[in-house]
Amino acid sequence: MDGLALDLAALGYPGFAHLRPRHWTPKNPSEVLLTALAQDDLEARLVEALPWLVLRYWPLDRAWLVRQAKLHDLQNRLGFVVTLARRLAERTGDRYRTVALNSLEMELERSRLVREDTLGQASLSGAEQAWLRENRSADARHWNVLTDWTVDALRYGI
């Protein structure tokens, strides 16, 4: 779990409260988010932290985030994480974040990639990929992401 877990702990993620480093300078949340999204394989606890990161540190540097996501073909992964964050905001009645995240989703929609991707699970077997293709959520299907993450599986909001 290394640096990303420590970065998330330094930013206050409750799931890594036990890791709170004393001498770890918090990094820019947008950079931490993109670094995590760029990983081919990412531990589930790190994936689970990403919607929290979007909500907790909204507004992020949106223009930079979108530009960098497009540059590295991460817009589908980012779009899916933003969708999860928006659904969490809806559940808590946070209208401001819901509207803002919906707007970001629409911006990412214009550059949504057709190719299928995973969310930190590049090492999935063919059978696992086939199962996810059939059983993923409508949001994951929309963003062409093979994952079983849903808003119901997330433990932490903001």
Secondary structure, 3 states (H helix, E strand, C coil): CHHHHHHHHHCCCHHHHHHCCCCCCCCCHHHHHHHHHCCCECCHHHHHHHHHHHHHCCCCCHHHHHHHHHHCCCHHHHHHHHHHHHHHHHHHCCHHHHHHHHHHHHHHHCCCCCCCEECCECCCCHHHHHHHHHHCCHHHHHCCEECCCCHHHCCCCC
